Amino acid sequence: MHITFKLFASLSDYLPTEAKYANQVSYPLQDNQTIQQVIDSFQLPDKLVHLVLVNGVYIYPEQRASHILKDQDVLAIWPPI
């Protein structure tokens, strides 16, 4: 199982070097993995994680630790502007 993980603006620096120009990476998904677990695995600073979308739908901050990702989801994150 995989998701597409997209980071925009200054957050793209947290992607592997080969993925920075595309702003996305295919991410292997573990069973019952949450948005927050993906954020933590990339060591994204909380203050830079502002706008979080899954398949184009906004996920509120209080839902990120409980929202379980599914195979083929697209997780996109923007920093504050």
N, C-alpha and C positions, 0 to 999 in steps of 0.2 A: 504494500500500500504506500502511496505517495501523495503529497500535496504539492502545489506550487506555492512557494513562499516568496513574496515580493517585498522589497524594502525600497523606499523612495527618499530622495534628497540626501541629507547627510547620513541617514541610516544605511545607505548602500555600502558604506565603509565596513559594515559588519558582515557583509557577504564574502564568500571566498573570492580571491582575486579574479578568477576566470568568470565569475558571475556578475561582477560589478557593472559592466557595461550594459548587460541585459536587465539589470535590477531584479533578477529573479533566479531561483534555484529550485530544482526538484528535491524535495525533502522526504526522506523515508519516515513513514508514520508508524508509531507504535500503537498497539491497541489502547483505546481509551485515552489517547494523548490530548491534552487541552491546549488552548491557545497560549496560556501562561507558560506551560512547559516548553513550548517552541520558543517563545520569547526568552526564557531563561537559558535555553541551550545555546542561543546566539549571544548571550550576555548583553542584551540590549538594556541600557539604563532606563529605568522606569520613567524618568522625567522626559525622555525622548520618544516614548511610545504614546502617541496622542490619538491618531485616527486609526482604528482597527476595523477592517472589513473582512468578512468571510463571504465569498461569492457575491460581493457587492453589497452586502447587508452590514450596517454598522453594528458593532458589538460594544455594548457599554462596559466601562472598566470593571464594574462589579460582576460581570458575567464571564470575564476572560479566564478565570481560574476554574470555572465549571463547564465552559463550552467545549464539548468533545468534538474534535475534528474527524471528518470522514474522508475516505479514499477519494482522490481527485478534487478535493476542496481547493479553493484559491484563497490564501491568507495574505492580505496586503496591509502594510503598516506605513504610516506617515508620521514624521515628527511634527511638533508645533511649528507654526509659521510665524 
